[in-house]
Amino acid sequence: MTDVPALTHEQLYLFDTTGFLVIPGVFGSGEVESFRSELERLDTVEAGFPRTRRYPDLPAASPVFARLALDDRLLAPVREVVNQPLRLLEGYGLRRTKDSVLYLHGGNSELLDLGDRQVGRDLSITHTYHDGKLYCPYVKALVYLSDIQSPEDGSFCYVQGSHKANFPLLRERAGRGERTSLVDSGFPTLTDVFVRSGDVLLLNEALMHGTRRKLSEGDRLLTAFGYGPTFFTEWRELDAETADLRGAGYVDHDVEEDFVL
């Protein structure tokens, strides 16, 4: 197994203060081509975002991606920001074409629907620090298989500081009306991130994030692997509370597309 250098103090500071970290050149061009080729033989489903196809459950669908999900080049930095016994929560791929967009979602302060009530804190996506270590229970490693060098390429974007925000930006559903997406209209602290093929973006899911609308031709391809403590269940959408309280999983928190018409 390749030795993986520990994250530096500067990298940990950047992850702490921004909610993400780009690690450049983690995978070489040959590996990237092998990942792209492997995706070509796999089936896709609707992703729930415009002009976006999803490759579901990659570790189960492909031994190539089962190995990638456990690659130390992903696990080593993830361990440094989760700091709990680790498990794989999900693994998927996304293929985006022209006019695709991933609306903003996440955010430490955004509303969580519990059926009979709403609360402003989803404890499955938090960002805390204690005794020199970060504790982030839901972290993704995005492996980019395409160059994203401009907003027109559908770049990753995020609202600065939202992984530590206390005041919700998105409105309660009852008060929502027609509104332009923040991805299109802009927001004072909405910021773009540009990457090269083979880069890894380490993402704290407490960060409100999405993508710009893709205006360039061609596809935009990535794989994503989500990790968390062993006491978290695999990602799956469930009722907020069920008759069987052993049921656990992801419930619906604010997503910008819910009120973008």
C-alpha positions in Angstrom: 0.0 0.0 0.0 1.3 3.5 -0.9 2.4 5.6 2.0 0.0 8.5 2.4 1.3 11.7 4.0 -0.7 13.0 6.9 -2.6 16.3 6.4 -0.4 19.2 7.3 -1.4 21.8 10.0 -2.2 24.2 7.1 -4.4 21.7 5.4 -6.3 21.0 8.6 -6.7 24.7 9.2 -8.1 25.1 5.7 -10.6 22.3 6.2 -11.6 23.7 9.6 -12.1 27.3 8.3 -13.6 26.5 4.9 -15.3 23.2 5.3 -13.5 21.5 2.5 -10.0 20.8 1.2 -8.7 20.2 -2.3 -5.9 17.6 -2.5 -4.3 17.9 -5.9 -3.0 15.1 -8.1 -4.0 12.2 -5.9 -4.7 9.9 -8.8 -2.7 9.8 -12.0 -4.0 10.0 -15.5 -3.9 6.2 -16.0 -6.0 5.6 -12.9 -8.4 8.3 -13.9 -8.9 6.7 -17.3 -9.5 3.3 -15.7 -12.2 4.8 -13.5 -13.8 6.4 -16.5 -13.7 3.2 -18.4 -15.2 1.3 -15.5 -18.1 3.8 -15.3 -18.8 3.3 -19.0 -19.9 -0.3 -18.4 -22.2 0.5 -15.4 -25.9 1.5 -15.5 -27.1 4.9 -14.3 -30.3 6.2 -12.8 -31.9 9.6 -12.5 -30.0 11.7 -10.0 -32.8 14.0 -9.0 -30.9 17.0 -10.4 -31.4 18.4 -13.9 -29.4 16.6 -16.7 -27.5 14.5 -14.2 -27.2 10.7 -14.1 -26.2 8.8 -11.0 -24.1 5.6 -10.8 -25.6 4.1 -7.6 -23.8 2.0 -5.0 -20.5 1.9 -6.8 -18.7 -0.4 -4.2 -21.4 -3.1 -4.8 -21.5 -2.6 -8.6 -17.8 -2.7 -9.3 -14.7 -4.3 -7.6 -12.7 -1.3 -9.0 -14.7 1.1 -7.0 -14.9 -1.2 -4.0 -11.1 -1.0 -3.8 -11.2 2.8 -4.5 -13.6 3.3 -1.5 -11.0 1.7 0.8 -7.9 3.3 -0.8 -5.7 4.8 1.8 -5.4 7.9 -0.3 -9.0 8.6 0.6 -9.2 7.0 4.0 -6.1 8.6 5.5 -7.3 12.2 5.2 -10.9 11.2 6.1 -9.8 9.6 9.3 -8.1 12.9 10.3 -11.3 14.9 10.2 -13.8 12.2 11.4 -11.7 10.9 14.3 -14.0 8.1 15.2 -14.0 4.4 14.2 -14.8 4.7 10.5 -17.3 3.1 8.1 -18.3 3.7 4.4 -21.7 5.2 4.3 -22.2 5.5 0.5 -20.4 5.5 -2.8 -21.8 6.8 -6.1 -20.8 8.5 -9.4 -22.3 11.5 -11.2 -22.3 12.3 -14.9 -23.4 15.8 -15.7 -24.1 17.2 -19.2 -24.8 20.7 -20.5 -27.4 22.7 -18.5 -27.0 20.4 -15.4 -26.9 21.9 -12.0 -26.7 20.6 -8.4 -28.7 23.0 -6.3 -27.3 24.1 -2.9 -27.8 21.8 0.0 -26.5 21.1 3.4 -25.5 23.8 5.8 -25.0 23.4 9.6 -27.9 25.6 10.4 -30.4 24.5 7.7 -33.8 23.2 8.6 -34.4 19.5 9.3 -38.0 18.2 8.7 -39.2 15.8 11.3 -42.7 15.4 10.0 -44.6 17.1 12.8 -42.0 19.8 13.3 -38.8 21.4 12.0 -35.5 21.9 13.8 -32.5 23.9 12.8 -29.7 21.4 13.5 -29.1 18.1 11.7 -26.7 16.3 14.1 -25.5 13.9 11.3 -23.8 16.9 9.7 -21.9 18.9 12.2 -18.4 20.4 12.6 -16.7 20.5 16.0 -13.3 20.8 17.4 -12.0 19.4 20.7 -8.5 19.0 22.2 -6.7 19.5 18.9 -8.9 17.3 16.7 -11.7 17.9 14.3 -14.9 15.8 14.6 -17.0 15.7 11.4 -19.5 12.8 11.3 -20.3 13.0 7.6 -17.4 13.5 5.2 -17.2 12.9 1.5 -14.2 12.3 -0.7 -15.0 13.5 -4.2 -12.7 12.1 -6.9 -12.8 14.2 -10.0 -12.5 12.5 -13.4 -12.9 15.7 -15.4 -11.1 19.1 -15.4 -13.4 21.9 -13.9 -11.6 25.1 -14.7 -14.4 27.7 -14.9 -17.9 28.3 -13.6 -19.2 27.5 -17.0 -17.8 23.9 -16.5 -20.3 23.5 -13.6 -17.8 24.1 -10.8 -18.3 23.1 -7.2 -19.5 26.1 -5.2 -20.2 26.8 -1.5 -21.5 29.4 0.9 -18.5 30.6 2.9 -18.8 29.7 6.6 -22.0 27.7 6.3 -20.5 24.7 8.0 -20.4 26.8 11.1 -23.4 28.9 10.6 -26.1 29.5 13.3 -28.7 31.3 11.3 -30.6 29.4 8.5 -30.3 30.9 5.0 -33.1 28.8 3.4 -36.7 29.5 4.3 -39.4 27.3 5.8 -41.4 25.5 3.1 -44.6 27.2 4.1 -43.1 30.6 3.4 -41.5 29.7 0.0 -42.6 31.0 -3.3 -41.1 31.5 -6.7 -37.4 32.3 -6.4 -34.3 32.2 -8.5 -31.6 29.7 -7.4 -28.7 31.2 -5.5 -26.5 29.3 -7.9 -27.7 31.5 -10.7 -28.4 34.7 -9.0 -25.3 34.7 -6.8 -24.9 35.4 -3.1 -22.2 37.6 -1.5 -20.2 34.7 -0.2 -21.0 32.0 -2.8 -17.5 30.9 -4.0 -16.3 28.6 -6.8 -13.7 25.9 -6.5 -11.8 24.7 -9.6 -10.1 21.3 -9.9 -8.2 19.1 -12.3 -8.9 15.5 -13.2 -7.3 13.3 -10.5 -7.8 15.8 -7.7 -9.7 14.9 -4.5 -12.0 17.3 -2.7 -12.5 16.4 0.9 -15.9 17.8 1.9 -17.6 18.3 5.2 -21.3 17.7 4.5 -22.1 20.5 7.0 -21.1 23.0 4.3 -23.9 24.4 2.1 -22.6 23.4 -1.3 -23.7 22.6 -4.9 -22.5 23.4 -8.4 -22.8 26.2 -10.9 -25.0 25.5 -13.9 -22.9 23.7 -16.5 -22.8 25.8 -19.7 -19.9 24.1 -21.5 -20.1 21.1 -23.8 -19.0 17.6 -22.8 -19.6 15.7 -19.6 -18.5 16.3 -16.0 -17.7 13.1 -14.3 -16.8 12.3 -10.6 -17.1 9.6 -8.0 -18.0 10.3 -4.4 -17.5 8.3 -1.3 -19.2 9.2 2.0 -17.7 8.2 5.4 -18.8 8.5 9.0 -18.5 6.8 12.4 -19.4 3.2 12.7 -22.5 4.0 14.7 -24.0 5.7 11.6 -26.1 3.7 9.2 -25.4 3.4 5.5 -27.0 6.4 3.7 -30.6 5.8 2.8 -33.6 8.0 2.9 -36.1 7.1 5.6 -39.0 8.6 7.4 -37.9 11.0 10.1 -39.2 8.7 12.8 -40.6 5.2 12.2 -42.6 2.7 14.2 -39.4 0.7 14.5 -37.0 3.2 16.1 -34.1 0.9 15.2 -34.6 2.4 11.7 -32.0 5.2 11.2 -30.8 7.1 8.3 -30.8 10.3 6.4 -33.9 12.6 6.7 -34.8 15.6 4.7 -33.1 18.9 5.5 -33.2 22.1 3.5 -32.3 21.8 -0.2 -32.5 24.8 -2.4 -34.3 23.0 -5.2 -37.3 22.5 -2.9 -38.3 26.1 -3.6 -36.7 26.9 -6.9 -39.4 27.1 -9.6 
